[in-house]
């Protein structure tokens, strides 16, 4: 007896900010690749179908994307990630002072050595 079948795999490639064609909101969209593989005795042997989809995180609608456009979107997300890393470079936006954050701003929940006593603002759960 020979046991054969198929198995589907979903790979999340990127998260992009796009305007949804269904709801019209500028929201995050996940770029996913669905690969269907032929299996023999529950062992995946070779892929026979590969499709790319984007899914809106706001309304949940999925759109199939041609392979060429999926490659362009993936390259676009890589350049956006490189630009974002170059600007941030490990800076903490909630840091008190010096490091890439706001001067005097920072995390509203940290007392940061300001010498406040419990009950005088700051974090009510910290003693």
C-alpha positions in Angstrom: 0.0 0.0 0.0 1.3 3.5 -1.0 0.3 6.5 1.1 0.5 9.8 -0.7 -1.1 13.2 -0.3 -0.3 16.9 0.0 0.7 19.3 2.7 0.5 23.1 2.8 3.0 25.4 4.3 2.6 29.1 5.0 5.7 31.4 5.3 5.3 35.0 6.5 7.8 37.0 4.4 7.2 40.6 5.5 4.9 43.1 7.2 4.2 46.2 5.0 2.1 49.4 5.5 -0.3 49.6 2.5 -3.7 51.0 1.7 -6.2 48.2 1.7 -8.3 47.8 -1.4 -11.3 46.5 0.5 -11.6 48.8 3.6 -9.5 51.7 2.3 -7.5 52.0 5.6 -3.7 52.5 5.6 -2.8 49.5 7.7 -0.2 46.8 8.1 -0.4 44.0 5.6 1.3 40.6 6.0 3.0 39.2 2.9 2.7 35.5 3.0 3.9 32.6 0.7 1.8 29.4 0.5 3.7 26.4 -0.7 1.9 23.1 -1.4 4.1 20.0 -1.4 3.5 16.4 -2.6 4.0 13.9 0.2 4.8 10.2 0.1 4.5 8.3 3.3 4.0 11.6 5.1 7.4 12.9 3.9 7.2 16.2 1.8 9.0 15.6 -1.4 8.6 18.5 -3.8 6.5 21.7 -4.1 3.9 21.7 -6.9 2.3 25.1 -6.1 3.6 28.4 -4.8 1.3 31.4 -4.3 1.8 34.8 -2.6 -0.9 36.7 -0.7 -1.3 39.9 1.3 -3.6 40.1 4.2 -5.0 43.3 5.7 -4.6 43.3 9.5 -7.5 45.7 9.8 -10.3 43.9 8.0 -8.7 40.5 7.3 -9.2 40.4 3.5 -6.6 38.5 1.5 -5.5 39.3 -2.0 -3.4 37.1 -4.2 -0.3 38.8 -5.5 1.7 37.8 -8.7 5.2 36.5 -8.0 6.9 39.6 -9.6 4.9 42.0 -7.4 5.6 39.9 -4.3 9.3 40.2 -5.0 9.0 43.9 -5.4 7.1 44.2 -2.1 9.7 42.1 -0.4 12.5 44.3 -1.7 10.5 47.4 -0.6 10.2 46.0 2.9 13.9 45.2 3.0 14.8 48.8 2.1 12.3 50.2 4.6 13.9 48.0 7.3 17.4 49.1 6.4 16.4 52.8 6.6 14.6 52.3 9.9 17.6 50.5 11.4 19.9 53.2 10.2 17.9 56.0 11.8 17.3 54.2 15.2 20.6 52.4 15.6 19.5 50.8 18.9 18.3 54.0 20.5 15.7 53.7 23.2 12.8 56.1 22.6 11.9 55.9 26.3 15.4 56.7 27.6 15.8 59.6 30.0 18.0 62.1 28.3 21.0 61.5 26.0 20.3 58.4 23.9 18.1 59.2 20.9 15.0 59.8 23.0 13.4 63.1 24.0 15.1 65.4 26.4 13.2 65.5 29.6 10.4 63.3 28.2 10.7 59.5 28.3 8.9 56.7 29.9 6.0 58.0 32.1 6.1 54.8 34.2 9.7 54.9 35.3 10.8 57.1 38.2 14.4 57.3 36.8 16.1 58.6 39.9 13.8 61.6 40.3 13.5 60.9 44.1 9.7 60.8 44.2 8.1 59.2 47.3 5.3 56.5 46.8 2.0 58.2 46.3 3.5 61.3 44.7 3.0 60.5 41.0 5.0 58.1 38.9 4.3 54.4 39.1 1.6 53.6 41.7 2.7 49.9 41.8 6.3 50.6 42.7 7.3 51.0 46.4 
